[in-house]
Amino acid sequence: MTESFLDVRDLSVRFRTEDGPLQAVDGLSFSLERGRTLGIVGESGSGKSVTSLAVLGLHNRARTTISGSIRLDGTELVGAGEAQLRKLRGHRMAMVFQDALTALSPYYTVGDQIAETYRRHTGCSRRAATERAVEMLGVVGIPSPRGRVKDYPHQFSGGMRQRVMIAMALVCDPDLLIADEPTTALDVTVQAQILDLLARLQEEFRTAIVLITHDLGVIAGIAHDVLVMYAGRSVELGSAEEVLTEPHHPYSAGLLASAPHLTGDVDLPLRPVPGSPPSLLAVPSGCAFHPRCAARPQLPAGLCGTERPELSGTRGHLAACHLSGLQRASLGAAAEIRDAQETQETQETIR
């Protein structure tokens, strides 16, 4: 069996804090092939960004314990030295950070920042690096790149700064690109442009992309596969089409139900997932989602709170839930029934 380009197995990330150990990622496993996009979705605090930083080796080693395996094209990254990781970052793997305004230095032009990355990994001249920066600004759709290469980050709009971040990440043609909330705080039109850009660049360079977001619309628009995380654990994994149309975990179904739909009734209130995510300092026993789970009454009393479910399923669609296969398949149907009932109740109220 051929190893995936990015292969993560039983990843655990634990932070040492003043309040005690904090298990941010717990037993996470997934894989990614070249030319494909994996969307990682979940509420804030679910471990999405912590996972991405672990892949790039950006955690503070003095306060972080990382175990498990992260293999990039066969190279083990867990336990790798800082010198080895520096050679890989930017060259083989790169990241588009969540907030471009804070990720870019205000003291240097965007051209200097892109060129610095290129020079560090290629050893080329300053002039050649500047020409490469101009080229990359053009690739990501910055108008008049030769003139804008001398501008500072504050002279760009939010969408343009995001494009600069993508140019910086792709300047060395990395094989793996991690995009952490790349469309946050951007308007819908600019979001679509950024997603189209990522899809076009992936098609051209066969880049493997990990897309971290809380926006299911973004996932639907670009991801091939979806990993749903909750409290540092994987609760569902499968193709984007299957997870978004037939969720097998109550949490995934709850996220979908809480999102607005263009074809839905505008008079209907959104149905948020009840409760709040748990503190990672005190994750509930058993299934971490059980205190908020609407499907818990369908299972034997006490099962969800005592026994942790493992990922299981068929044809690559996996879910960590005690519900049977038939019960999982009914989650989507139950959501449709609730939608129909609420629509009817609303219409009757209006009458």
Buried (B, 14 or more C-beta within 10 A) or exposed (E): EEEBBBBBBEBBBBBEEEEEEBBBBBBBBBBBBBBBBBBBBBBEBBBBBBBBBBBBBEBEEEEBEBEBBBBBBEEEBBEBEEEEBEBBBBBBBBBBBBBBBEBBEEEBBBBBBBBBBBBBBBEBEEEBBBBBBBBBBBBBBBEEBBEBBEBBBEEBEBBBBBBBBBBBBBBBEBBBBBBBBBBBBBEEEBBBBBBEBBBEBBEEBEBBBBBBBBBBBBBBBBBBBBBBBBBBBBBBBBBBBBBBEBBBBBBBBBBBBEBEEEEEEEEBEEBEBEEEBBEBEEBBEBBBBBBBBBBBEEBEEEBBEEBBBEBEBEEEBBBBBBBEEEBBEBBBEBBEEEBEEBBEEBEEEEE
